[in-house]
């Protein structure tokens, strides 16, 4: 019984989190620019919805941009008020595996209006 409980305690946390490599091309980079529609500062991942241009079609689209969780971002001086709707930002990251989903995993964010920047070394 004890072995079962130890195995369960080790296995459940591993199942609770997925690898970003399944959703994003880890060896590629893409940059999108546009205006923040919404910033969801939460766990396990924060999200930025960004209205910008699809470089392939020239059409306006909403990008879903995955960022770190609120706990980690908080330790990096990012909070729920860091990005506001209407903020113009440039985001570089790892593109989603399904191009039509317009997804990106953040590596760097810049807000040109005031020079604010955030970045992280890529994980492979």
N, C-alpha and C positions, 0 to 999 in steps of 0.2 A: 504494500500500500504506500509506504514511504517513497519508494522509487517512482511510483506512478505520480505522486504529487509533485515531486521534484521535476519530473519530465514535463508535467503540465505547466508548471511555473516557468520553465525555460521555453517551451514551445509556444504558448499563447502570445507573449510579446512579439515573437518573431513573425507570427501570422498577422499581427495587427498592423504591420507596416510593410509597404511594398517598395520595390526598387524603382527609382525614377527612370532607370534605363529601359524599363518596359514601356514607358510613355513618351520618352524624349530621346532624340539622337544626341548622345553624350559627346560625340566627336565633331559636332557641327555647331555653328554659331549663326544667329540671326539677330537683326536689330529692327525694332519697330518704334515708331514715334507717333504720339497722339495725345489725346486728352483723357484723363482719368474719369471714368464713369462711376466707379465704385471701388472702394478699398475695404476688403473684409479681413480685419485683423483678428485672427482666430487660430485655434489649434484643431487638427494637427498641422494644417498648412494655411497660410494666408493667401488671399487671391486679390489680384488687381484686374478689373475689367477696364480695358482701354479701347477707346474708339480711334481707329487709325486706318491707314490705307493698306490694302493687300497689294504687295509689290508685283505680284503676278498678273492681277486683273485691273488694278487701279481703282477698284471699288472700295467704298468705306465699309469696314467690318469692325466687329467687336472682338478683340483679342482677350482670351482668358489666360492670365499669367499667374503661374504658381510660384509662390514664395515660401520661405521658411515659416514655421509656426510662430505664434505670438510670443511664447516664452523665449525662444532663441532670439527673435528680432528685438524683444525688449532688452535683452542683455547687450544688444548691438545698437542701442539708443534709437530704435524705431518704435513708434507707438501708434495707436489708433488715429491720431491726428497728423501723422507724418505726411500722408497723401490725402488730398481732398478732391472731390469731384471738380473737374475743370482744370486741375493742374496739368500743364503740358510737360510730358516726360519722354525721355528716350530710354528704352530698355533693351539690353542685350542679353541673350540667353541661349539655351539649348532648345531648338525647335521641336514641336511635337511630331510624333511619327505619322500622324494623319494630317496632312497639310490643310485640308478643308475645315478642320476643327479650330484653326487659328489659336494654337496653344504655344506657350513658351515657358520654360523654367528659368527663373531669374538668375543671372550672374552679376548684372550691373544695372543700376538705375541712376539716371541723372535728371535733375529738374533745372533746366537752363535759366529760368527766371531769377533764381536766387543762388545758384551754384551748388545746391545740395546734391550729394552723391552717396551712393552705397554700393559696395561690391564685395564679392566673395570669390575666392579661387574656385575654379570648377572642380567637381568631384567626378572621378571616373570609376 
